[in-house]
Amino acid sequence: MNETTGLTETSPIARTVASTQSEMTEIILPNDTNVLGNLLGGRLMHFIDLTGAMAAFRHSRTHVVTAAMDHIDFIRPVRLGDLLTLKSSVNRAFTSSMEVGVKVWAENTRTGGVVHVASAYLVFVAIDEHGRLQRVPQLQPETPDEIRRFADALLRRKHREAEHKRRHEERLITAAQEETKEGES
Ligand SMILES: CC(C)(COP(=O)(O)OP(=O)(O)OC[C@H]1O[C@@H](n2cnc3c(N)ncnc32)[C@H](O)[C@@H]1OP(=O)(O)O)[C@@H](O)C(=O)NCCC(=O)NCCS
């Protein structure tokens, strides 16, 4: 293990986006819906998490945990009885983390109409069975779309890091204010 990075050292080869592509199809049953017969947002997030993890597993070939799920757009409701198809692939790999994109479509089983209902970005972190961070292979984007997603993933990472830092500082200020209040009472 590298003492500075905390990473278990391996020399992973680069992998293609195509080798990470994953897909899941679900039929929406009464247990998945609210009283109006629409798919629950939390259930959809669960399906997104699972499909995202499949791509991260295929890229890292080790255990992964979800570090963040951001930028989910719920575009249209999904109805009871619809067939939900989720597709995922890794957009970019960093050191131990990977950004995965998930896109979701719903198919009306009677009309055959298919609509895009949601999209999300997730970050998965590769770990070993002891919870130690693992270095992941780099990603080799090939098509123009893959190259665009690869570039955008770096911008989103920078935005995530800035937001993480801002929230951390906010928590420190709140903790200091609460400590001051306790001292005064
Ligand atoms: C994700 C986790 C392993 C990161 O561990 P950590 O000690 O904070 O690790 P570090 O700060 O060294 O970051 C390690 C990597 O994770 C990324 N990371 C950590 N927190 C992150 C976050 N909130 N959002 C995005 N990426 C994050 C870092 O950018 C870094 O990526 P890199 O190695 O590619 O540069 C740890 O926070 C954890 O176990 N969280 C709980 C995960 C979980 O239970 N998920 C739900 C169930 S699967």
PDBQT file of the ligand as one rigid body, heavy atoms in Angstrom, charges set to zero:
ROOT
HETATM    1  C1  LIG A 201     -16.609   7.229  -0.429  1.00  0.00    +0.000 C 
HETATM    2  C2  LIG A 201     -15.563   6.980   0.655  1.00  0.00    +0.000 C 
HETATM    3  C3  LIG A 201     -14.981   5.567   0.485  1.00  0.00    +0.000 C 
HETATM    4  C4  LIG A 201     -14.440   8.008   0.426  1.00  0.00    +0.000 C 
HETATM    5  O1  LIG A 201     -13.519   7.804   1.467  1.00  0.00    +0.000 OA
HETATM    6  P1  LIG A 201     -12.581   8.992   1.976  1.00  0.00    +0.000 P 
HETATM    7  O2  LIG A 201     -11.739   8.486   3.058  1.00  0.00    +0.000 OA
HETATM    8  O3  LIG A 201     -13.404  10.216   2.181  1.00  0.00    +0.000 OA
HETATM    9  O4  LIG A 201     -11.648   9.132   0.747  1.00  0.00    +0.000 OA
HETATM   10  P2  LIG A 201     -10.911  10.392   0.128  1.00  0.00    +0.000 P 
HETATM   11  O5  LIG A 201     -11.312  11.702   0.676  1.00  0.00    +0.000 OA
HETATM   12  O6  LIG A 201      -9.460  10.038   0.131  1.00  0.00    +0.000 OA
HETATM   13  O7  LIG A 201     -11.460  10.322  -1.381  1.00  0.00    +0.000 OA
HETATM   14  C5  LIG A 201     -11.287   9.146  -2.152  1.00  0.00    +0.000 C 
HETATM   15  C6  LIG A 201     -11.948   9.370  -3.476  1.00  0.00    +0.000 C 
HETATM   16  O8  LIG A 201     -13.358   9.489  -3.292  1.00  0.00    +0.000 OA
HETATM   17  C7  LIG A 201     -13.813  10.698  -3.850  1.00  0.00    +0.000 C 
HETATM   18  N1  LIG A 201     -14.874  11.212  -2.996  1.00  0.00    +0.000 N 
HETATM   19  C8  LIG A 201     -14.923  11.196  -1.643  1.00  0.00    +0.000 A 
HETATM   20  N2  LIG A 201     -16.065  11.765  -1.218  1.00  0.00    +0.000 NA
HETATM   21  C9  LIG A 201     -16.734  12.134  -2.329  1.00  0.00    +0.000 A 
HETATM   22  C10 LIG A 201     -17.978  12.782  -2.555  1.00  0.00    +0.000 A 
HETATM   23  N3  LIG A 201     -18.764  13.163  -1.549  1.00  0.00    +0.000 N 
HETATM   24  N4  LIG A 201     -18.366  13.018  -3.813  1.00  0.00    +0.000 NA
HETATM   25  C11 LIG A 201     -17.582  12.642  -4.851  1.00  0.00    +0.000 A 
HETATM   26  N5  LIG A 201     -16.388  12.019  -4.717  1.00  0.00    +0.000 NA
HETATM   27  C12 LIG A 201     -15.980  11.784  -3.462  1.00  0.00    +0.000 A 
HETATM   28  C13 LIG A 201     -12.611  11.624  -3.852  1.00  0.00    +0.000 C 
HETATM   29  O9  LIG A 201     -12.707  12.637  -4.827  1.00  0.00    +0.000 OA
HETATM   30  C14 LIG A 201     -11.487  10.645  -4.165  1.00  0.00    +0.000 C 
HETATM   31  O10 LIG A 201     -11.488  10.389  -5.554  1.00  0.00    +0.000 OA
HETATM   32  P3  LIG A 201     -10.089  10.077  -6.342  1.00  0.00    +0.000 P 
HETATM   33  O11 LIG A 201      -9.357   9.011  -5.564  1.00  0.00    +0.000 OA
HETATM   34  O12 LIG A 201     -10.503   9.555  -7.657  1.00  0.00    +0.000 OA
HETATM   35  O13 LIG A 201      -9.342  11.363  -6.398  1.00  0.00    +0.000 OA
HETATM   36  C15 LIG A 201     -16.146   7.159   2.091  1.00  0.00    +0.000 C 
HETATM   37  O14 LIG A 201     -16.570   8.487   2.251  1.00  0.00    +0.000 OA
HETATM   38  C16 LIG A 201     -17.308   6.211   2.358  1.00  0.00    +0.000 C 
HETATM   39  O15 LIG A 201     -17.112   5.039   2.647  1.00  0.00    +0.000 OA
HETATM   40  N6  LIG A 201     -18.559   6.733   2.285  1.00  0.00    +0.000 N 
HETATM   41  C17 LIG A 201     -19.742   5.935   2.509  1.00  0.00    +0.000 C 
HETATM   42  C18 LIG A 201     -20.130   5.224   1.218  1.00  0.00    +0.000 C 
HETATM   43  C19 LIG A 201     -21.442   4.523   1.358  1.00  0.00    +0.000 C 
HETATM   44  O16 LIG A 201     -21.699   3.913   2.369  1.00  0.00    +0.000 OA
HETATM   45  N7  LIG A 201     -22.272   4.641   0.318  1.00  0.00    +0.000 N 
HETATM   46  C20 LIG A 201     -23.620   4.176   0.335  1.00  0.00    +0.000 C 
HETATM   47  C21 LIG A 201     -23.743   2.718   0.313  1.00  0.00    +0.000 C 
HETATM   48  S1  LIG A 201     -22.888   1.940  -0.994  1.00  0.00    +0.000 SA
ENDROOT
TORSDOF 0
